[in-house]
């Protein structure tokens, strides 16, 4: 992406066009949340951006994953404001409402997909192929949502806005900054996991996490 600031500066459009795009964005958020939750239900590891909230949500007595998602996204919004300062567009403050809605969507879709989790009673030779298929389907739905989010060109999730804000500051390509951001989130999730659980859990951060980093990005390019 050559122009780092373009997604943070929506083009001038008519009222009907703006309303249509924002209503579409509300639906797109649900698609992204559903794809993320379905990928998690594969029990092969969460997507990079979901690592910290997912791990924290599994701590006994903790909040739901959706609440942690809200907190993480609001942190990203504050970081964008500090990084961009005067260049931060006030319209992007709507990301706060987006974060609340996306957090709620996360809890709803985690409940919906709980019925799609592969039973642990199945033989390994059957369970793992089914889990991998579920991971790919969830990743594909997530990629579709991200591709539509880009096409919608209205707002964006704070998780995408954060690395986009960093890119012009460090003068690096958005793609490289995004990889570094995802890696950092996985590391934070791993730290939480070791602190609260004392050992590595592959169903929290595992092969599915790595697949998500590579597969989702590839599918976004294909679906775009």
C-alpha positions in Angstrom: 0.0 0.0 0.0 1.7 3.1 -1.2 -0.5 5.7 0.4 -0.5 5.0 4.1 -3.0 7.6 5.0 -5.8 7.0 2.5 -7.9 4.6 4.6 -7.8 7.1 7.4 -9.1 9.8 5.1 -12.5 8.7 3.7 -13.4 10.4 0.4 -16.2 12.9 0.2 -19.4 11.3 -0.8 -23.1 12.0 -0.9 -25.2 11.3 2.2 -26.9 8.2 0.7 -23.6 6.8 -0.3 -22.1 7.3 3.1 -25.1 5.7 4.8 -25.0 2.7 2.5 -21.3 2.2 3.2 -21.7 2.5 6.9 -24.6 0.1 7.0 -22.6 -2.3 4.9 -19.7 -1.9 7.4 -21.9 -3.0 10.3 -22.7 -6.3 8.4 -19.0 -6.7 7.5 -18.0 -6.5 11.1 -20.2 -9.5 11.8 -18.6 -11.5 9.0 -15.2 -10.7 10.4 -16.2 -11.7 14.0 -17.9 -14.9 12.8 -14.8 -16.0 10.8 -12.5 -15.2 13.7 -14.7 -17.2 16.1 -15.0 -20.2 13.8 -11.3 -20.3 13.4 -10.9 -20.3 17.2 -13.3 -23.2 17.5 -10.9 -25.4 15.5 -8.8 -25.5 18.7 -5.6 -25.2 16.7 -4.7 -21.7 17.9 -6.4 -18.3 17.5 -5.5 -15.7 14.9 -2.7 -13.3 15.8 -4.9 -10.3 16.6 -7.2 -12.5 18.8 -4.4 -14.1 20.8 -4.3 -11.7 23.8 -8.1 -11.4 24.3 -8.7 -15.1 23.7 -6.0 -16.2 26.2 -7.3 -13.8 28.8 -10.9 -14.9 28.3 -9.9 -18.5 29.3 -8.5 -17.5 32.7 -11.0 -18.7 35.4 -13.3 -15.9 36.5 -12.2 -13.6 33.6 -14.3 -11.4 31.3 -15.7 -12.6 28.1 -13.5 -12.5 25.0 -15.6 -9.7 23.6 -14.9 -7.4 26.5 -11.2 -7.9 26.1 -11.5 -7.2 22.4 -13.2 -3.9 23.2 -10.4 -2.9 25.6 -7.6 -3.9 23.2 -9.2 -1.9 20.3 -9.7 1.2 22.5 -6.0 0.9 23.4 -5.2 0.8 19.6 -7.4 3.9 19.1 -5.6 5.9 21.8 -2.2 4.8 20.2 -3.4 6.0 16.8 -4.3 9.4 18.3 -0.9 9.7 20.0 1.0 8.7 16.8 -1.0 10.8 14.3 -1.9 13.7 16.5 -3.2 16.5 14.2 -3.3 14.1 11.3 -5.8 11.9 13.1 -9.2 12.5 11.5 -12.1 13.1 14.0 -14.4 10.8 11.9 -12.2 7.9 13.0 -13.3 8.4 16.6 -16.3 6.3 15.4 -13.8 3.4 15.9 -14.8 3.5 19.5 -18.4 2.6 18.6 -17.0 0.1 16.1 -14.9 -1.5 18.9 -17.9 -1.8 21.2 -20.0 -3.4 18.4 -17.2 -5.7 17.3 -16.7 -6.8 20.9 -20.4 -7.6 21.2 -20.3 -9.4 17.8 -17.4 -11.5 19.1 -19.3 -12.7 22.1 -22.4 -13.5 20.0 -20.4 -15.4 17.4 -18.3 -17.3 20.0 -21.7 -18.5 21.4 -23.0 -19.4 17.9 -19.8 -21.3 17.0 -19.7 -23.2 20.2 -22.0 -25.7 18.6 -19.6 -26.2 15.7 -16.6 -27.2 17.8 -15.2 -30.7 16.9 -15.9 -33.1 19.7 -12.9 -34.2 21.7 -14.2 -37.7 21.8 -13.5 -38.3 18.1 -10.4 -40.3 17.1 -7.4 -38.1 16.3 -7.3 -39.3 12.7 -10.8 -37.9 12.2 -10.7 -34.9 14.6 -7.6 -33.2 13.3 -8.6 -33.2 9.6 -12.1 -31.8 10.6 -10.4 -29.1 12.8 -8.1 -28.1 9.9 -11.1 -27.9 7.5 -12.9 -25.7 10.1 -9.8 -23.5 10.4 -9.7 -23.0 6.7 -13.4 -22.2 6.4 -13.2 -19.8 9.3 -10.1 -18.2 7.8 -11.8 -17.9 4.4 -14.8 -16.1 6.0 -12.4 -13.8 7.9 -10.5 -13.0 4.7 -13.8 -12.3 2.9 -14.8 -9.8 5.7 -11.4 -8.1 5.5 -11.6 -7.8 1.7 -15.1 -6.3 2.0 -13.9 -3.9 4.7 -11.3 -2.6 2.4 -13.8 -2.4 -0.5 -16.3 -0.6 1.7 -13.7 2.2 2.3 -15.5 3.9 5.2 -14.1 3.0 8.7 -11.9 0.2 9.7 -11.2 -1.9 12.8 -8.7 -0.4 15.2 -6.6 -3.5 14.8 -6.0 -2.5 11.2 -5.8 1.2 11.9 -3.0 0.8 14.5 -0.3 -0.6 12.2 -1.6 1.8 9.5 -0.9 4.7 11.8 2.6 3.3 12.7 3.7 2.9 9.0 4.2 6.6 8.1 5.8 7.3 11.5 8.5 4.6 11.1 8.5 5.1 7.3 7.9 1.5 6.5 5.5 -0.4 4.2 2.2 -1.2 5.8 2.5 -4.9 5.0 5.8 -5.1 7.0 4.4 -3.1 9.9 1.3 -5.4 9.9 3.5 -8.5 10.2 5.5 -7.0 13.1 2.2 -6.0 14.8 0.8 -9.5 14.4 4.0 -11.0 15.7 4.0 -8.7 18.7 0.3 -9.6 19.5 1.2 -13.3 19.4 4.1 -12.7 21.8 1.8 -10.8 24.2 -0.7 -13.7 24.0 2.1 -16.2 24.7 3.3 -14.2 27.8 -0.3 -14.1 29.2 -0.6 -17.8 28.6 2.6 -18.6 30.4 1.7 -16.3 33.3 -1.8 -17.5 33.9 -1.5 -21.2 32.8 2.2 -21.9 33.4 2.7 -23.9 30.2 2.2 -23.8 26.5 -1.3 -24.7 25.2 -1.4 -25.4 21.5 -5.1 -24.9 21.3 -4.6 -21.3 22.3 -1.5 -20.5 20.2 -0.5 -23.2 17.8 -0.4 -24.2 14.1 -3.7 -22.4 13.5 -2.1 -19.1 14.5 0.7 -19.6 11.9 -1.8 -20.7 9.3 -4.0 -17.7 10.0 -1.0 -15.3 9.5 -0.2 -16.8 6.0 -3.6 -18.2 4.8 -5.8 -15.2 5.6 -3.4 -12.7 4.0 -3.3 -14.9 0.9 -7.1 -15.2 0.7 -7.6 -11.5 1.2 -5.6 -10.9 -1.9 -7.5 -13.6 -3.8 -10.9 -12.3 -2.8 -10.1 -8.7 -3.3 
